[in-house]
Amino acid sequence: MTNPATLTAGAVERRLRARRDAGRGLLMPYVTGGITPGWTEYLRAFAAAGADAIEVGLPFSDPTLDGVTIQQAGDTALARGASTRRILADLSEVRGLDVPLVASTYYNLVLNDGPEAFCAALRRAGVTGLIVPDLPVHEADELADVAADAGIDLALLASPSTPQPRLAEIARRSRGFVYAVSLMGTTGERAVLAASAAELTGRVRSVTDRPVLLGFGISTPAQAREARRYADGVVVGAAVMRRVLDGAGPDDLRTFLTALRQALDQE
């Protein structure tokens, strides 16, 4: 029988639900838009490595939840002249990717254009998901409604400190997936998976059937495999962008993500 929730889900959630329900561990790598000339080739490499969705960062000058690596990536992209419009123009020229694109940015950039114009621009560029990490659930009504009308899944974040009633509200209002933040802190590579990850994902999964992706600190195949024990999949950002900043090309990233893909596929 079809889950009623899938009837109202957008493209991102339908894809992730279908793959999760088939027993697949979900992989969503991140790239900062405009980070290098020809940066969209990274998207093709991610798809070839088995990404189930791809997060594309729209750089912002004051990324409060991002650690050093993502901050450096954003600064590099901005210094190259990257902007929301230019990044979306690049995305609009990508053909045949067949992997949902999820934009991520801060609410200032949404307000700069206005939610309607911002979401319409995302949709024209082929983006079907959105993450706004500094948007609390109690202030998300306007953007959530506008995003839904544009066919964009607005995914909300949950952290280890989120009280259970608020967590239930986040899970109910989120679309596409629930982004479970593994620890209290900023993005970045860690030596081990935070102990808070298991407890948080357990609490999220107790209140929703929506896919749960675990992020902040997933850096190695071993960590991805461990995260898969608790969550439906992982978001991998800083580990990807550190390699890009160090000069790794699309082929190098495909090799790295293929190792993560294999780890997630292990029983």
C-alpha positions in Angstrom: 0.0 0.0 0.0 1.3 3.5 -0.8 2.3 5.6 2.1 -0.1 8.6 2.2 2.9 10.9 2.9 4.4 10.1 -0.5 1.3 11.5 -2.2 2.2 15.0 -1.2 6.0 14.7 -1.3 8.0 16.6 -3.8 10.7 15.3 -6.1 13.5 15.1 -3.5 11.4 13.2 -1.0 9.9 10.8 -3.6 13.4 9.9 -4.7 14.8 9.4 -1.3 11.9 7.5 0.0 11.9 5.1 -2.9 15.6 4.4 -2.6 15.5 4.1 1.2 12.5 1.7 1.0 14.5 -0.4 -1.5 17.1 -0.8 1.3 19.7 1.7 0.0 21.8 3.9 2.3 21.3 7.5 1.1 24.3 9.7 0.1 24.1 13.5 -0.4 27.4 15.1 -1.1 27.9 18.9 -1.0 29.6 21.3 -3.3 29.9 25.1 -3.0 28.6 26.6 -6.2 31.1 28.5 -8.3 34.1 27.1 -6.3 36.1 26.4 -9.5 35.8 27.1 -13.2 33.6 24.3 -14.6 32.4 23.4 -11.1 29.3 21.7 -12.4 31.5 18.8 -13.5 31.7 17.9 -9.8 27.9 17.3 -10.0 28.4 14.7 -12.7 31.2 13.0 -10.7 28.9 12.9 -7.7 26.1 11.3 -9.8 28.5 8.8 -11.2 29.6 7.8 -7.7 26.1 7.0 -6.7 24.8 10.1 -5.0 21.1 10.0 -4.3 20.8 13.8 -4.1 23.4 16.6 -4.3 23.5 19.7 -2.1 24.7 22.9 -3.8 25.8 25.7 -1.5 24.9 29.2 -2.5 27.8 31.1 -0.7 27.0 33.8 1.8 29.4 36.3 3.4 28.5 35.4 7.0 28.0 31.6 7.2 27.3 31.2 10.9 26.8 27.4 11.0 29.7 26.5 8.8 33.2 25.6 9.9 36.5 26.7 8.5 36.5 24.5 5.4 33.1 25.5 4.1 33.8 29.1 5.0 37.0 28.9 3.0 35.1 27.4 0.1 32.5 30.1 0.2 35.1 32.8 0.3 36.9 31.3 -2.6 33.7 31.1 -4.7 32.8 34.7 -3.8 36.2 35.9 -4.7 35.7 34.3 -8.1 32.6 36.3 -8.6 30.1 33.6 -7.7 26.6 34.8 -6.9 23.2 33.1 -6.6 22.2 34.2 -10.1 25.4 33.0 -11.7 25.3 29.6 -9.8 21.7 29.1 -10.8 22.6 30.0 -14.4 25.3 27.4 -14.4 22.9 24.8 -13.0 20.3 25.6 -15.7 22.8 24.5 -18.3 23.4 21.1 -16.7 21.7 18.3 -18.7 21.0 14.6 -18.0 22.1 14.6 -14.4 19.0 12.7 -13.1 19.9 13.4 -9.4 17.8 15.8 -7.3 19.6 19.1 -6.6 19.1 20.7 -3.1 20.3 24.3 -2.7 21.5 25.4 0.7 22.0 29.0 1.9 21.2 31.5 4.6 17.9 33.3 4.9 19.5 36.7 4.1 19.8 35.6 0.5 16.2 34.4 0.4 15.0 37.8 1.8 17.2 39.7 -0.6 15.1 38.5 -3.6 12.0 37.7 -1.7 10.8 34.1 -1.1 8.6 34.0 -4.3 11.3 35.2 -6.6 14.0 33.1 -4.9 12.1 29.9 -5.1 11.0 30.6 -8.7 14.6 31.1 -9.7 15.6 27.8 -8.0 12.9 25.9 -9.9 13.9 27.4 -13.2 17.4 26.2 -12.6 16.2 22.7 -11.9 16.6 22.8 -8.1 13.9 20.8 -6.3 15.1 21.0 -2.7 16.2 23.7 -0.2 18.0 23.9 3.1 18.1 27.2 5.1 20.0 26.4 8.3 19.3 29.6 10.1 15.6 29.4 9.6 13.8 28.2 12.7 10.7 26.2 12.3 8.5 28.8 14.1 9.5 31.3 11.4 9.3 29.0 8.4 5.7 29.3 7.4 6.1 31.8 4.6 9.0 30.2 2.9 7.6 26.7 3.4 4.4 27.7 1.7 6.1 29.5 -1.2 8.6 26.6 -1.7 5.8 24.0 -1.8 3.9 26.1 -4.4 7.1 26.1 -6.5 7.6 22.4 -6.2 10.6 22.7 -3.8 11.1 20.5 -0.7 12.2 22.7 2.2 14.2 20.5 4.6 14.5 21.6 8.2 17.3 20.9 10.6 17.1 19.1 14.0 19.9 19.2 16.6 20.8 17.2 19.7 19.5 20.1 21.9 16.1 20.3 20.2 13.3 19.5 22.7 11.0 16.6 21.7 7.9 18.7 21.0 9.8 21.0 18.8 11.5 18.0 17.1 8.1 16.6 16.3 7.1 19.9 14.7 10.3 20.0 12.7 9.7 16.5 11.4 6.1 17.3 10.5 6.9 20.5 8.7 10.1 19.3 6.9 9.9 18.2 3.3 12.3 16.0 1.4 14.0 14.7 4.5 14.9 15.8 8.0 18.5 17.0 8.3 19.8 15.6 11.6 22.8 17.6 12.9 25.1 15.1 14.6 26.5 17.6 17.2 26.2 21.0 18.6 28.7 23.0 16.6 29.7 24.0 13.1 30.3 21.9 10.0 33.6 20.2 9.6 35.5 16.9 9.6 35.8 15.0 12.8 37.9 12.0 13.9 34.9 10.1 15.2 31.1 10.2 14.8 29.6 12.2 17.6 27.9 10.1 20.3 24.9 12.4 20.1 24.2 11.2 16.5 22.5 7.9 17.5 20.3 9.5 20.2 19.1 12.3 17.9 18.3 10.1 14.9 16.5 7.8 17.2 14.3 10.6 18.5 13.6 11.9 15.0 12.7 8.5 13.6 10.3 8.0 16.5 8.1 10.8 15.2 8.4 10.6 11.4 8.6 8.2 8.5 10.3 10.9 6.5 14.0 10.1 5.4 16.5 11.2 8.0 20.0 12.3 6.8 22.8 12.7 9.3 25.3 15.5 8.7 28.1 17.6 10.3 31.3 15.5 10.7 30.8 12.6 8.3 34.3 12.3 6.9 35.2 8.7 6.2 33.7 5.5 4.9 33.8 4.0 8.4 31.8 7.0 9.8 29.3 6.7 6.9 28.9 3.0 7.7 28.4 3.7 11.4 25.9 6.6 10.6 23.9 4.2 8.5 23.2 2.1 11.6 21.1 5.1 12.9 20.0 7.2 10.0 18.8 6.6 6.5 21.8 8.2 5.0 24.5 10.9 5.3 25.3 14.4 4.1 29.0 14.9 3.3 30.3 18.4 2.9 33.5 19.5 4.6 35.4 16.3 3.6 34.4 16.9 0.0 35.3 20.6 0.0 38.6 20.1 1.7 39.6 17.9 -1.2 38.4 20.5 -3.7 40.3 23.3 -1.9 43.4 21.1 -2.0 43.1 20.8 -5.8 41.1 17.5 -6.2 39.3 17.3 -9.5 36.0 15.5 -10.4 37.7 12.2 -10.9 39.3 12.4 -7.4 36.0 13.2 -5.8 34.2 10.3 -7.7 36.8 7.9 -6.2 36.2 9.3 -2.7 32.5 9.2 -2.9 32.5 5.8 -4.4 34.2 4.5 -1.2 31.5 6.2 0.8 28.8 4.7 -1.4 30.3 1.2 -0.9 30.4 1.7 2.8 26.7 2.7 2.9 25.8 -0.3 0.8 27.5 -2.8 3.3 25.0 -4.6 5.4 
